[in-house]
Amino acid sequence: MSFPFALAVVFAGGFVALSYEIVWFRVYSFLTGGSAPSFGVLLGAYLAGIAFGSLWSRRFCDSAGATAGDGAAGPDPRRLGVPALLVAVSSVLGFLLVPAVAHTVVQANFAWTLPLVALVAGLLGATLPLVAHFGIAPDAHAGRRLSHLYLANIAGSTLGSIVTGFVLLDQLSLGAASLVLGAVGMALAAILVWASRAPRRVLSLALLVVATVVMAWGRGPLYAESYERLMFKGSYKPGAPFLHTDESRHGVVTVTRDEGIFGGGMYDGRFNTRFLDNSNLISRAYALAGMHPGPKQVLMVGLSSGSWAQVVAALPGVEKLTVIEISHGYLRVIPRFAQVASVLANPKIEIVIDDGRRWLQAHPAAKFDLIVQNTTWHWRGMITNLLSDEYFHVIKRHLNPGGVFYYNTTESDHAQKTGCAVFRHGMRYFNFLAVSDSPVRVDPQRFGAHVVRMAIDGQPAADPSHGDVAARIAELQDLFSQPGGAGQLTEYCPSIVARTLELPFITDDNMVTEFGRDWRLMPEP
Protein backbone atom coordinates (compact mmCIF):
# COMPACT_ATOMS: atom_id res chain seq x y z
CA MET A 1 0.00 0.00 0.00
CA SER A 2 1.45 3.37 -0.96
CA PHE A 3 1.63 6.03 1.73
CA PRO A 4 -0.71 8.51 -0.08
CA PHE A 5 -3.26 5.71 -0.40
CA ALA A 6 -2.92 4.96 3.32
CA LEU A 7 -3.56 8.64 4.09
CA ALA A 8 -6.73 8.58 2.01
CA VAL A 9 -7.96 5.40 3.70
CA VAL A 10 -7.50 6.65 7.28
CA PHE A 11 -9.07 9.99 6.34
CA ALA A 12 -12.16 8.19 5.03
CA GLY A 13 -12.16 5.86 8.05
CA GLY A 14 -12.13 8.80 10.43
CA PHE A 15 -14.96 10.43 8.50
CA VAL A 16 -17.17 7.35 8.80
CA ALA A 17 -16.31 6.62 12.44
CA LEU A 18 -17.06 10.08 13.82
CA SER A 19 -20.09 10.45 11.58
CA TYR A 20 -21.59 7.34 13.14
CA GLU A 21 -20.91 8.76 16.59
CA ILE A 22 -22.85 11.92 15.72
CA VAL A 23 -25.80 9.84 14.49
CA TRP A 24 -25.72 7.62 17.56
CA PHE A 25 -25.58 10.61 19.87
CA ARG A 26 -28.81 11.89 18.36
CA VAL A 27 -30.39 8.51 19.10
CA TYR A 28 -29.14 8.19 22.68
CA SER A 29 -29.92 11.82 23.47
CA PHE A 30 -33.44 11.40 22.10
CA LEU A 31 -34.22 8.23 24.04
CA THR A 32 -32.90 9.71 27.31
CA GLY A 33 -34.77 12.97 26.75
CA GLY A 34 -31.52 14.92 26.37
CA SER A 35 -30.15 13.76 29.71
CA ALA A 36 -26.81 15.43 30.41
CA PRO A 37 -24.83 12.18 31.00
CA SER A 38 -26.02 10.61 27.73
CA PHE A 39 -23.09 11.95 25.69
CA GLY A 40 -20.52 10.84 28.26
CA VAL A 41 -22.03 7.35 28.44
CA LEU A 42 -22.04 6.99 24.64
CA LEU A 43 -18.52 8.39 24.34
CA GLY A 44 -17.25 6.00 27.02
CA ALA A 45 -18.61 2.97 25.15
CA TYR A 46 -17.29 4.32 21.86
CA LEU A 47 -13.76 4.97 23.14
CA ALA A 48 -13.64 1.63 24.95
CA GLY A 49 -14.45 -0.06 21.64
CA ILE A 50 -11.78 1.95 19.82
CA ALA A 51 -9.19 0.98 22.44
CA PHE A 52 -9.98 -2.73 22.44
CA GLY A 53 -10.25 -2.81 18.65
CA SER A 54 -6.83 -1.24 18.29
CA LEU A 55 -5.36 -3.71 20.77
CA TRP A 56 -7.04 -6.66 19.03
CA SER A 57 -5.63 -5.62 15.63
CA ARG A 58 -2.12 -6.41 16.86
CA ARG A 59 -2.62 -10.08 16.12
CA PHE A 60 -2.87 -9.29 12.41
CA CYS A 61 0.17 -7.04 12.53
CA ASP A 62 2.29 -9.68 14.25
CA SER A 63 1.37 -12.32 11.68
CA ALA A 64 1.19 -10.13 8.59
CA GLY A 65 3.70 -12.12 6.62
CA ALA A 66 6.47 -11.17 4.28
CA THR A 67 7.17 -7.69 2.92
CA ALA A 68 5.93 -6.58 -0.45
CA GLY A 69 9.46 -6.06 -1.63
CA ASP A 70 9.16 -2.47 -2.89
CA GLY A 71 10.49 -0.92 0.30
CA ALA A 72 7.47 1.34 0.60
CA ALA A 73 5.35 -0.70 2.95
CA GLY A 74 5.89 -4.02 4.55
CA PRO A 75 3.20 -6.66 4.49
CA ASP A 76 1.70 -8.58 1.62
CA PRO A 77 -1.05 -6.38 0.03
CA ARG A 78 -3.36 -9.39 -0.07
CA ARG A 79 -3.72 -8.98 3.68
CA LEU A 80 -5.61 -5.74 2.99
CA GLY A 81 -8.62 -7.99 2.90
CA VAL A 82 -8.57 -7.92 6.72
CA PRO A 83 -9.19 -4.15 7.10
CA ALA A 84 -11.63 -4.36 4.17
CA LEU A 85 -13.62 -7.00 6.04
CA LEU A 86 -13.55 -4.96 9.26
CA VAL A 87 -14.83 -1.85 7.48
CA ALA A 88 -17.58 -3.78 5.67
CA VAL A 89 -18.83 -5.52 8.81
CA SER A 90 -18.72 -2.31 10.85
CA SER A 91 -20.68 -0.51 8.11
CA VAL A 92 -23.45 -3.10 8.19
CA LEU A 93 -23.58 -3.18 11.99
CA GLY A 94 -23.43 0.62 12.19
CA PHE A 95 -26.41 0.83 9.85
CA LEU A 96 -28.31 -1.72 11.96
CA LEU A 97 -27.45 -0.16 15.32
CA VAL A 98 -30.18 2.49 15.30
CA PRO A 99 -33.09 0.08 14.70
CA ALA A 100 -31.49 -2.35 17.17
CA VAL A 101 -31.51 0.35 19.86
CA ALA A 102 -35.06 1.40 18.96
CA HIS A 103 -36.37 -2.15 19.31
CA THR A 104 -34.37 -2.85 22.48
CA VAL A 105 -35.64 0.11 24.50
CA VAL A 106 -39.21 -1.07 24.05
CA GLN A 107 -38.31 -4.13 26.13
CA ALA A 108 -35.19 -3.26 28.13
CA ASN A 109 -32.89 -0.48 29.27
CA PHE A 110 -30.69 1.16 26.66
CA ALA A 111 -27.58 0.21 28.64
CA TRP A 112 -27.83 -3.25 27.04
CA THR A 113 -27.13 -1.70 23.63
CA LEU A 114 -23.84 -0.03 24.60
CA PRO A 115 -21.76 -3.18 23.89
CA LEU A 116 -22.99 -2.97 20.28
CA VAL A 117 -21.68 0.60 20.11
CA ALA A 118 -18.34 -0.64 21.45
CA LEU A 119 -18.28 -3.50 18.92
CA VAL A 120 -18.85 -1.26 15.88
CA ALA A 121 -16.37 1.31 17.17
CA GLY A 122 -13.86 -1.47 17.84
CA LEU A 123 -14.07 -2.76 14.28
CA LEU A 124 -13.48 0.76 12.97
CA GLY A 125 -10.76 1.34 15.56
CA ALA A 126 -8.86 -1.74 14.41
CA THR A 127 -8.56 -0.29 10.91
CA LEU A 128 -6.15 2.54 11.70
CA PRO A 129 -3.35 0.37 13.19
CA LEU A 130 -3.68 -2.10 10.31
CA VAL A 131 -3.49 0.62 7.66
CA ALA A 132 -0.52 2.15 9.47
CA HIS A 133 1.15 -1.27 9.43
CA PHE A 134 0.54 -1.69 5.70
CA GLY A 135 1.21 1.90 4.68
CA ILE A 136 4.33 2.91 6.62
CA ALA A 137 7.72 1.65 5.56
CA PRO A 138 9.92 0.45 8.46
CA ASP A 139 12.65 3.08 8.00
CA ALA A 140 13.96 6.21 9.72
CA HIS A 141 10.89 8.23 8.65
CA ALA A 142 8.32 5.85 10.17
CA GLY A 143 7.52 8.17 13.10
CA ARG A 144 6.90 11.15 10.86
CA ARG A 145 4.65 9.15 8.55
CA LEU A 146 2.69 7.83 11.53
CA SER A 147 2.03 11.39 12.69
CA HIS A 148 0.80 12.23 9.19
CA LEU A 149 -1.59 9.29 9.30
CA TYR A 150 -2.98 10.46 12.63
CA LEU A 151 -3.39 13.96 11.22
CA ALA A 152 -5.31 12.60 8.24
CA ASN A 153 -7.51 10.52 10.54
CA ILE A 154 -8.26 13.52 12.75
CA ALA A 155 -9.01 15.67 9.70
CA GLY A 156 -11.44 13.05 8.43
CA SER A 157 -13.04 12.77 11.87
CA THR A 158 -13.48 16.54 12.05
CA LEU A 159 -14.98 16.74 8.59
CA GLY A 160 -17.28 13.81 9.35
CA SER A 161 -18.61 15.51 12.47
CA ILE A 162 -19.27 18.74 10.59
CA VAL A 163 -20.80 17.21 7.46
CA THR A 164 -22.98 14.75 9.36
CA GLY A 165 -24.03 17.11 12.14
CA PHE A 166 -24.69 20.18 10.01
CA VAL A 167 -25.61 18.73 6.61
CA LEU A 168 -26.72 15.09 6.65
CA LEU A 169 -28.83 15.29 9.81
CA ASP A 170 -30.20 18.65 8.67
CA GLN A 171 -31.23 17.54 5.20
CA LEU A 172 -31.89 13.82 5.59
CA SER A 173 -33.87 11.57 7.88
CA LEU A 174 -32.13 9.43 10.47
CA GLY A 175 -32.47 6.35 8.27
CA ALA A 176 -31.24 8.11 5.13
CA ALA A 177 -28.21 9.55 6.94
CA SER A 178 -27.34 6.10 8.30
CA LEU A 179 -27.66 4.62 4.81
CA VAL A 180 -25.31 7.25 3.36
CA LEU A 181 -22.70 6.45 6.01
CA GLY A 182 -23.15 2.73 5.43
CA ALA A 183 -22.67 3.22 1.69
CA VAL A 184 -19.53 5.31 2.25
CA GLY A 185 -18.17 2.56 4.47
CA MET A 186 -18.93 -0.08 1.84
CA ALA A 187 -17.19 2.05 -0.80
CA LEU A 188 -14.11 2.26 1.41
CA ALA A 189 -14.19 -1.51 1.91
CA ALA A 190 -14.45 -1.96 -1.88
CA ILE A 191 -11.39 0.24 -2.43
CA LEU A 192 -9.40 -1.83 0.06
CA VAL A 193 -10.53 -5.06 -1.59
CA TRP A 194 -9.46 -3.78 -5.01
CA ALA A 195 -6.07 -2.65 -3.66
CA SER A 196 -5.49 -6.06 -2.10
CA ARG A 197 -5.18 -7.71 -5.54
CA ALA A 198 -6.78 -10.80 -4.01
CA PRO A 199 -7.66 -13.54 -6.52
CA ARG A 200 -11.39 -13.40 -5.63
CA ARG A 201 -11.71 -9.67 -5.34
CA VAL A 202 -14.38 -9.47 -8.06
CA LEU A 203 -16.58 -11.81 -6.04
CA SER A 204 -15.89 -9.77 -2.90
CA LEU A 205 -16.82 -6.55 -4.68
CA ALA A 206 -20.07 -8.12 -5.88
CA LEU A 207 -20.93 -9.13 -2.32
CA LEU A 208 -20.30 -5.59 -1.12
CA VAL A 209 -22.61 -4.21 -3.80
CA VAL A 210 -25.33 -6.72 -2.88
CA ALA A 211 -24.99 -5.84 0.80
CA THR A 212 -25.34 -2.12 0.01
CA VAL A 213 -28.44 -2.76 -2.09
CA VAL A 214 -29.98 -4.83 0.71
CA MET A 215 -29.27 -2.03 3.18
CA ALA A 216 -30.99 0.49 0.88
CA TRP A 217 -33.98 -1.83 0.41
CA GLY A 218 -34.27 -2.56 4.13
CA ARG A 219 -33.98 1.01 5.33
CA GLY A 220 -37.74 1.64 5.17
CA PRO A 221 -38.97 -1.29 7.25
CA LEU A 222 -35.96 -1.26 9.60
CA TYR A 223 -36.23 2.43 10.49
CA ALA A 224 -40.04 2.65 10.45
CA GLU A 225 -41.34 4.25 13.66
CA SER A 226 -37.87 4.34 15.18
CA TYR A 227 -38.49 7.69 16.87
CA GLU A 228 -41.81 6.41 18.19
CA ARG A 229 -40.07 3.44 19.82
CA LEU A 230 -37.26 5.61 21.18
CA MET A 231 -39.70 8.06 22.76
CA PHE A 232 -42.52 5.86 24.03
CA LYS A 233 -40.34 2.85 24.93
CA GLY A 234 -42.40 0.43 27.02
CA SER A 235 -45.66 2.18 26.14
CA TYR A 236 -45.01 2.10 22.39
CA LYS A 237 -47.97 0.92 20.31
CA PRO A 238 -47.28 -0.29 16.75
CA GLY A 239 -49.12 1.37 13.91
CA ALA A 240 -49.55 4.75 15.58
CA PRO A 241 -46.86 6.95 13.99
CA PHE A 242 -46.33 10.58 14.86
CA LEU A 243 -48.47 13.13 13.06
CA HIS A 244 -45.31 15.04 12.16
CA THR A 245 -41.57 14.51 12.55
CA ASP A 246 -39.18 17.33 11.77
CA GLU A 247 -35.46 16.55 11.75
CA SER A 248 -32.79 19.21 11.49
CA ARG A 249 -29.32 19.98 12.75
CA HIS A 250 -30.99 21.49 15.84
CA GLY A 251 -32.64 18.22 16.78
CA VAL A 252 -35.94 16.40 16.35
CA VAL A 253 -39.42 17.89 16.80
CA THR A 254 -42.31 15.42 16.88
CA VAL A 255 -46.08 15.83 17.18
CA THR A 256 -48.20 13.03 18.60
CA ARG A 257 -51.66 12.11 17.37
CA ASP A 258 -53.28 13.96 20.29
CA GLU A 259 -51.42 17.14 19.19
CA GLY A 260 -48.76 17.07 21.89
CA ILE A 261 -45.45 18.54 20.75
CA PHE A 262 -42.11 17.07 21.80
CA GLY A 263 -38.59 18.42 21.36
CA GLY A 264 -35.74 15.95 21.49
CA GLY A 265 -38.05 13.28 22.87
CA MET A 266 -39.44 15.37 25.75
CA TYR A 267 -42.82 17.02 26.18
CA ASP A 268 -42.83 20.64 25.04
CA GLY A 269 -46.53 21.45 25.21
CA ARG A 270 -49.72 21.13 23.22
CA PHE A 271 -51.38 23.06 20.43
CA ASN A 272 -54.00 24.88 22.46
CA THR A 273 -54.78 28.54 23.15
CA ARG A 274 -58.37 28.13 24.39
CA PHE A 275 -58.96 29.58 27.83
CA LEU A 276 -61.36 26.85 28.90
CA ASP A 277 -59.28 23.99 27.52
CA ASN A 278 -56.49 23.75 30.06
CA SER A 279 -54.95 20.56 28.63
CA ASN A 280 -51.57 22.28 28.37
CA LEU A 281 -52.04 24.35 31.55
CA ILE A 282 -52.46 27.43 29.37
CA SER A 283 -53.91 29.16 32.46
CA ARG A 284 -50.30 29.83 33.40
CA ALA A 285 -50.01 32.08 30.35
CA TYR A 286 -53.35 33.79 30.97
CA ALA A 287 -52.23 34.53 34.55
CA LEU A 288 -49.90 37.14 33.06
CA ALA A 289 -52.99 39.29 32.40
CA GLY A 290 -53.06 40.10 36.11
CA MET A 291 -49.36 39.95 36.87
CA HIS A 292 -48.16 43.11 35.12
CA PRO A 293 -50.30 46.27 34.72
CA GLY A 294 -49.42 46.80 31.08
CA PRO A 295 -46.39 45.13 29.46
CA LYS A 296 -45.49 46.81 26.19
CA GLN A 297 -42.17 45.19 25.27
CA VAL A 298 -42.09 41.45 25.90
CA LEU A 299 -39.41 38.83 25.34
CA MET A 300 -40.12 35.12 25.11
CA VAL A 301 -37.31 32.55 25.22
CA GLY A 302 -38.58 29.44 23.44
CA LEU A 303 -41.45 29.13 20.94
CA SER A 304 -42.37 25.44 20.90
CA SER A 305 -46.00 25.03 19.72
CA GLY A 306 -46.57 28.80 19.52
CA SER A 307 -49.55 28.53 21.90
CA TRP A 308 -47.95 30.69 24.56
CA ALA A 309 -46.84 33.24 21.98
CA GLN A 310 -50.44 33.58 20.79
CA VAL A 311 -51.70 34.25 24.30
CA VAL A 312 -48.88 36.58 25.34
CA ALA A 313 -49.18 38.64 22.15
CA ALA A 314 -52.91 39.06 22.93
CA LEU A 315 -52.28 40.55 26.40
CA PRO A 316 -53.70 44.09 26.63
CA GLY A 317 -50.99 46.70 26.03
CA VAL A 318 -48.42 44.45 24.31
CA GLU A 319 -46.83 46.33 21.43
CA LYS A 320 -44.08 43.89 20.49
CA LEU A 321 -43.25 40.29 21.38
CA THR A 322 -39.72 39.16 20.54
CA VAL A 323 -39.39 35.37 20.49
CA ILE A 324 -35.98 33.70 20.62
CA GLU A 325 -36.12 30.07 19.46
CA ILE A 326 -33.06 27.88 18.95
CA SER A 327 -34.64 25.42 16.50
CA HIS A 328 -36.32 26.34 13.25
CA GLY A 329 -38.02 22.94 13.30
CA TYR A 330 -40.89 24.41 15.30
CA LEU A 331 -41.49 27.02 12.62
CA ARG A 332 -42.06 24.24 10.09
CA VAL A 333 -44.59 22.48 12.33
CA ILE A 334 -46.64 25.46 13.54
CA PRO A 335 -48.31 26.28 10.17
CA ARG A 336 -50.02 22.87 10.26
CA PHE A 337 -52.23 23.84 13.24
CA ALA A 338 -54.94 26.48 12.87
CA GLN A 339 -54.88 27.72 16.48
CA VAL A 340 -51.25 28.86 16.21
CA ALA A 341 -50.54 29.28 12.48
CA SER A 342 -51.01 33.07 12.61
CA VAL A 343 -48.09 33.40 15.03
CA LEU A 344 -45.72 33.44 12.06
CA ALA A 345 -47.58 36.32 10.41
CA ASN A 346 -48.55 38.40 13.46
CA PRO A 347 -47.05 41.91 13.02
CA LYS A 348 -46.57 42.17 16.78
CA ILE A 349 -44.32 39.09 16.86
CA GLU A 350 -40.70 38.91 15.77
CA ILE A 351 -39.15 35.43 15.80
CA VAL A 352 -35.36 35.13 15.95
CA ILE A 353 -33.52 31.82 15.56
CA ASP A 354 -30.77 31.98 18.15
CA ASP A 355 -29.74 30.82 21.59
CA GLY A 356 -31.62 32.83 24.21
CA ARG A 357 -28.67 33.56 26.46
CA ARG A 358 -26.39 34.42 23.56
CA TRP A 359 -28.99 36.78 22.10
CA LEU A 360 -29.41 38.60 25.42
CA GLN A 361 -25.65 39.04 25.81
CA ALA A 362 -25.39 40.30 22.22
CA HIS A 363 -28.15 42.90 22.84
CA PRO A 364 -27.19 44.54 26.15
CA ALA A 365 -29.37 47.60 25.50
CA ALA A 366 -32.59 45.60 24.97
CA LYS A 367 -35.08 46.19 27.81
CA PHE A 368 -38.38 44.47 28.46
CA ASP A 369 -41.36 44.83 30.75
CA LEU A 370 -41.93 41.10 30.76
CA ILE A 371 -39.67 38.13 29.98
CA VAL A 372 -41.37 34.75 29.62
CA GLN A 373 -39.48 31.47 29.51
CA ASN A 374 -41.38 28.20 29.28
CA THR A 375 -38.20 26.34 30.10
CA THR A 376 -37.69 22.67 29.35
CA TRP A 377 -37.07 20.07 32.05
CA HIS A 378 -34.55 21.08 34.71
CA TRP A 379 -32.46 17.89 34.39
CA ARG A 380 -31.78 18.06 30.64
CA GLY A 381 -28.34 18.76 29.22
CA MET A 382 -27.36 22.44 28.83
CA ILE A 383 -30.38 23.64 30.84
CA THR A 384 -28.03 25.33 33.31
CA ASN A 385 -27.57 28.01 30.65
CA LEU A 386 -31.20 29.04 31.26
CA LEU A 387 -31.55 28.41 34.99
CA SER A 388 -28.29 29.48 36.61
CA ASP A 389 -27.60 32.36 38.97
CA GLU A 390 -25.39 33.95 36.32
CA TYR A 391 -28.12 33.74 33.67
CA PHE A 392 -30.75 35.21 35.99
CA HIS A 393 -28.46 38.21 36.53
CA VAL A 394 -28.33 38.62 32.74
CA ILE A 395 -32.13 38.56 32.70
CA LYS A 396 -32.22 41.12 35.50
CA ARG A 397 -30.20 43.60 33.46
CA HIS A 398 -32.74 43.37 30.62
CA LEU A 399 -35.81 44.18 32.71
CA ASN A 400 -37.32 47.64 32.89
CA PRO A 401 -38.18 48.99 36.37
CA GLY A 402 -41.08 46.91 37.65
CA GLY A 403 -40.38 44.25 35.02
CA VAL A 404 -41.24 40.60 35.65
CA PHE A 405 -39.38 37.42 34.71
CA TYR A 406 -41.77 34.46 34.46
CA TYR A 407 -40.18 31.05 33.96
CA ASN A 408 -40.99 27.35 34.21
CA THR A 409 -39.11 25.70 37.07
CA THR A 410 -40.49 22.26 36.07
CA GLU A 411 -40.99 21.73 39.81
CA SER A 412 -37.29 21.99 40.59
CA ASP A 413 -36.64 23.32 44.10
CA HIS A 414 -33.15 24.34 42.95
CA ALA A 415 -34.60 26.44 40.11
CA GLN A 416 -37.10 28.07 42.46
CA LYS A 417 -34.48 28.85 45.08
CA THR A 418 -32.16 30.37 42.46
CA GLY A 419 -34.84 32.79 41.25
CA CYS A 420 -35.68 33.87 44.78
CA ALA A 421 -31.97 34.37 45.52
CA VAL A 422 -31.39 36.70 42.56
CA PHE A 423 -34.60 38.74 42.71
CA ARG A 424 -36.12 40.46 45.74
CA HIS A 425 -39.68 39.25 45.18
CA GLY A 426 -41.27 36.20 43.66
CA MET A 427 -44.48 34.21 43.34
CA ARG A 428 -44.91 30.62 42.20
CA TYR A 429 -48.01 29.64 40.24
CA PHE A 430 -48.15 25.89 39.57
CA ASN A 431 -44.60 25.16 38.40
CA PHE A 432 -43.91 28.69 37.11
CA LEU A 433 -42.11 31.34 39.12
CA ALA A 434 -42.61 35.07 38.55
CA VAL A 435 -39.71 37.11 39.99
CA SER A 436 -38.94 40.82 40.09
CA ASP A 437 -37.26 43.49 42.18
CA SER A 438 -40.75 44.91 42.65
CA PRO A 439 -43.55 43.11 44.54
CA VAL A 440 -45.12 40.34 42.46
CA ARG A 441 -48.63 38.93 42.64
CA VAL A 442 -51.60 38.38 40.37
CA ASP A 443 -54.21 41.10 40.79
CA PRO A 444 -57.52 39.18 40.64
CA GLN A 445 -59.58 42.12 39.40
CA ARG A 446 -57.09 43.13 36.72
CA PHE A 447 -56.82 39.49 35.67
CA GLY A 448 -60.57 39.21 35.14
CA ALA A 449 -60.83 42.56 33.32
CA HIS A 450 -57.90 41.86 31.00
CA VAL A 451 -58.77 38.26 30.13
CA VAL A 452 -62.17 39.24 28.72
CA ARG A 453 -60.48 41.90 26.57
CA MET A 454 -58.05 39.46 24.96
CA ALA A 455 -58.65 38.31 21.40
CA ILE A 456 -56.78 35.73 19.28
CA ASP A 457 -57.24 35.77 15.50
CA GLY A 458 -60.09 38.23 15.98
CA GLN A 459 -62.02 35.94 18.31
CA PRO A 460 -62.47 36.51 22.08
CA ALA A 461 -60.06 34.38 24.06
CA ALA A 462 -62.62 34.19 26.87
CA ASP A 463 -66.18 35.19 26.03
CA PRO A 464 -67.69 36.52 29.30
CA SER A 465 -71.20 35.68 28.12
CA HIS A 466 -70.29 32.00 28.29
CA GLY A 467 -71.22 30.68 31.72
CA ASP A 468 -68.27 28.29 31.92
CA VAL A 469 -65.85 31.14 31.13
CA ALA A 470 -67.25 33.32 33.93
CA ALA A 471 -67.03 30.41 36.35
CA ARG A 472 -63.44 29.66 35.35
CA ILE A 473 -62.41 33.32 35.73
CA ALA A 474 -64.02 33.43 39.18
CA GLU A 475 -62.23 30.20 40.15
CA LEU A 476 -58.84 31.61 39.20
CA GLN A 477 -59.56 34.96 40.85
CA ASP A 478 -60.29 33.11 44.07
CA LEU A 479 -57.04 31.17 43.71
CA PHE A 480 -55.01 34.35 43.17
CA SER A 481 -56.63 35.93 46.24
CA GLN A 482 -55.36 33.18 48.55
CA PRO A 483 -52.15 33.72 50.54
CA GLY A 484 -50.51 30.57 49.11
CA GLY A 485 -47.80 28.42 50.58
CA ALA A 486 -45.83 25.19 50.25
CA GLY A 487 -47.88 22.43 48.66
CA GLN A 488 -50.41 24.89 47.22
CA LEU A 489 -50.84 26.18 43.68
CA THR A 490 -49.45 29.59 44.67
CA GLU A 491 -46.47 30.30 46.90
CA TYR A 492 -44.23 33.29 47.58
CA CYS A 493 -40.45 33.51 47.86
CA PRO A 494 -40.18 33.61 51.68
CA SER A 495 -41.90 30.22 51.82
CA ILE A 496 -39.74 28.88 48.98
CA VAL A 497 -36.54 30.04 50.66
CA ALA A 498 -37.59 28.52 53.99
CA ARG A 499 -38.16 25.05 52.53
CA THR A 500 -35.01 25.05 50.38
CA LEU A 501 -32.45 26.23 52.93
CA GLU A 502 -30.31 23.10 52.60
CA LEU A 503 -30.26 23.10 48.80
CA PRO A 504 -27.63 24.81 46.64
CA PHE A 505 -28.86 27.19 43.98
CA ILE A 506 -27.90 26.57 40.37
CA THR A 507 -24.67 28.06 39.01
CA ASP A 508 -22.83 27.72 35.72
CA ASP A 509 -20.17 25.76 37.61
CA ASN A 510 -22.16 23.29 39.70
CA MET A 511 -24.79 22.39 37.04
CA VAL A 512 -26.57 20.83 39.99
CA THR A 513 -29.79 19.81 38.26
CA GLU A 514 -28.10 18.20 35.26
CA PHE A 515 -25.85 15.61 36.87
CA GLY A 516 -27.84 14.53 39.90
CA ARG A 517 -29.80 12.03 37.82
CA ASP A 518 -29.15 8.33 37.20
CA TRP A 519 -27.68 8.02 33.69
CA ARG A 520 -29.73 4.86 32.99
CA LEU A 521 -33.12 6.55 33.36
CA MET A 522 -35.28 6.57 30.24
CA PRO A 523 -38.19 9.02 30.58
CA GLU A 524 -41.51 8.08 29.05
CA PRO A 525 -44.07 10.73 27.98
C-alpha positions, 0 to 999 in steps of 0.5 A, a space after each residue: 500500500 502506498 503512503 498517499 493511499 494509506 492517508 486517504 484510507 485513514 481519512 475516510 475511516 475517520 470520516 465514517 467513524 465520527 459520523 456514526 458517533 454523531 448519528 448515535 448521539 442523536 439517538 441516545 440523546 433522544 431516548 434519554 430525553 436529552 439527559 446530560 450524562 447521555 453523551 458521556 455514556 455513549 462516548 465511554 462505550 465508543 472509546 472503549 471499543 476503539 481501544 480494544 479494537 486497536 489492541 485486538 488488531 495487533 494479532 494481524 500485525 504480528 502475523 502479517 507475513 512477508 514484505 511486499 518487496 518495494 520498500 514502501 510498505 511491509 506486508 503482503 497487500 493481499 492482507 488488505 482484505 482484513 481491514 476491508 472485512 472490518 470496514 464492511 462488517 462495521 458498516 453493516 452493523 453501524 447501519 443496523 445499530 439504530 433500529 437495534 436500539 429502537 427495538 431494544 428500549 421497548 423491552 429493556 434499558 438502553 444500557 444493554 445496547 452499549 456493547 454494540 456501540 463498542 463493537 462497531 467502534 472497535 471494528 473501525 478502531 482496528 482499521 487505523 493500526 492495520 493501515 498504518 502497518 501496511 502503509 508505513 515503511 519500516 525506516 527512519 521516517 516511520 515516526 513522521 509518517 505515523 504522525 501524518 496518518 494520525 493527522 489525516 484521521 483527525 481531519 477526516 473525523 473533524 470533517 465527518 462531524 461537521 458534514 454529518 451534524 450540520 448537513 446530513 442530519 439537517 437535510 436527511 432523515 435518520 435512516 437516510 443519513 445512516 444509509 449514506 454512512 453505510 454506503 460510504 463505508 462499503 465504498 471504502 471496503 471496496 477500495 481496500 478489496 481492489 487494492 489487495 489484488 486478491 484472486 477473488 476480489 471481483 466476487 468480494 466486490 459483488 458481495 459488497 454491492 449486494 450488501 449495500 443494495 440490501 441495506 438500501 432496500 431494508 432502510 424503510 422497514 428497519 427504520 419505520 417508527 424508530 423515533 416512536 419506539 425511542 420516545 414511548 419505549 415500554 408504552 409504544 404501540 405499533 401502527 400509531 406513527 407521529 403526526 409530524 416529525 421534523 429533523 434538522 441539525 438542531 434536533 428532532 421535533 415530533 407531534 403526537 396524534 393527540 397534538 402534543 409537541 415534543 422536542 428531542 423526545 421530551 414534552 414541550 406542550 400542546 397546540 391549544 390557546 383556548 382559555 377553557 381547555 387547560 390541557 396544556 395548563 395554558 392558564 399559566 399564560 393567561 395569569 400574566 394578564 393580572 401579573 403586570 399592569 401593562 407590558 409593552 415590550 415582551 421577550 419570550 425565550 422558546 417558541 415550541 408550539 406557539 400557543 404561549 406566543 399567541 396568548 402573550 401577544 394578545 395581552 392588553 398593552 403588548 406592542 411587540 413580542 420578541 421570540 428567541 427560538 433555537 430550533 427552526 423545526 418548530 417554525 415548520 410544524 406550527 403552520 399545520 395547526 390552525 390555532 397557532 398558524 397566525 403566530 408566524 404572520 402576526 405583526 406584533 411578533 418577531 421570531 429570531 432563531 438563536 440561543 436565548 442567552 447568547 442573544 441577550 448578551 449580544 443585545 445589552 441595550 434591549 429592555 423588556 417589561 416582561 420576559 417569559 421562559 417556558 423552560 424545558 425540564 430542569 435535568 436536561 443537558 445544557 439547561 443550566 444556561 437558562 436556569 443558573 444564577 449567572 443567567 438570571 443576573 443577565 435577565 435582570 439587566 434586561 428588565 425595565 423597572 417593575 419588570 417581571 421574569 416568568 419562567 418554568 421551574 419544572 418543579 425543581 426546588 433548585 430552580 425556584 431557590 435560584 430565582 428567589 436568591 437573585 430577585 427580591 420578590 417572587 411568586 410561584 403559580 403551579 410550576 412557574 415562578 414570577 420574579 422581580 425586584 418589585 412586589 409580584 402577585 396576580 391582581 384578581 380584578 385586573 386578571 378578570 378585566 384583561 382576560 375578557 379583553 383578549 382576542 386571538 385571531 379576531 375571536 375573544 379568548 374568553 367570552 364573558 357571556 359563556 357561563 363556563 368562562 365566567 365560572 373559570 375566571 371566578 375560580 382563578 380569581 379566588 385562587 389568586 386571592 389566597 395567601 398561598 404556601 408550600 404544597 399549594 398552587 401559589 407560593 411566595 419567595 419567603 416560603 420557597 426560601 424557607 423550605 429550600 435552605 439546605 439546597 444549593 442554587 444553580 450556578 454555571 459551575 455546579 450544574 446541579 440539576 443536570 448531573 444529579 440524575 441516574 444516567 440509565 433513566 429513560 423518561 416516558 411521555 
